[in-house]
Every structure is written in C-alpha cells, then in structure tokens.
Amino acid sequence: MLLKGLNHVAVITHDATRLNDFYREVFEAEVLRDGSEFPGGKGPRLSIIKIGDWAELNVFELEGNTEADRQTPMFGRGRLDHLALQAASLQDFEEIRARLMARGAADDFVTDFGPMLSLFFRDPDGLESEVCVENPDAVPGTSNPPGTRAARYS
C-alpha cells in the first residue's frame, strides 16, 4: 500500500476555541497551531488538531459562514458524512466513551459490527462522528448490521 492513512479532515466551526477544547479534553488531542491562516493576521482562523500519528483536523473559523449550522441526518450531509476516529486500545475507547457521555455528546450505545466496536457522538458544532476500536469479542467471519448492541456494553 502506498498510503499510511488519513492526513487531515477540514471542518468549519463558529467557535474554534470550544472545538479545540473538546478534542483536547475528550481525546487528549494536541492543538498544533491556532491563529490566522495567513501572515499578518489576515484570513480565517485555522486550528490544526493532531488526533493521531498521521491524522489531523484542520478547523476553520470563518466569519459569516453558516455551514456549521446545518444539521442533516446520516447520508444526507454531502460528500463528507462523518469522521471515524480509531481508539488506541479498548481501555482508551472506554475512557473516551465515559468522557463523551459525561459531556452529553454520546449515549451509552456501542455498536458491535463484528470485528469492530463503534460509538457515535456529536462534537460541539453538531458534527456526527464515530470512535472505533478492534472488538476483543469478535467471532471470526461474523459481521453485524448497524443497531447491533455490543454485549459487553449492555
């Protein structure tokens, strides 16, 4: 394979500080850059949030842009429907889950897709995203449809 993985996903927000804090506090992500996109304080605010070894969120705070206000159901969101973040371990997945639930950003439902466990959440701007982790209870060759509750989180 010629690729290592995802480099970045660009998102639009009305409040970069709030979004930066959310990813820092829930996922222990690192804000690498935060300020004007162009020299001399010109242009939109750009925050770069490191969410993995080769993955970043490029967060743009654009004055007057209303895209962050639009909320539509899954598969009605255009080309970028949602983000899926990979937890480093089951223990980290459970910590992230607890933090998201404490903030009201996720409910307690964990999907068992077979080889993967999945938890959906909404960030402070309403962008639906997902946290995934390898399923330690997976049965080889078994794949489950959306809506299958993970037994370990019943």
VENURNOR-V694551 format. One line per field, one symbol per residue. psi: psi as a letter, one per 20 degrees, with the letter a starting at -180 (. if undefined). A space follows every 10 residues. Layout:
psi: ???
This chain:
psi: piqiapgrpp qprinhgggg gghghgikrp ohqoaqhqqj jqarpppooo jrgkpqpopp oopipjhihp oqrpjjjbho grqoqoqhrh ghghgggggg hhijiqaipp pojeiqqppq rprhijoprq pqqpoijqop ippqrqiopp hik.
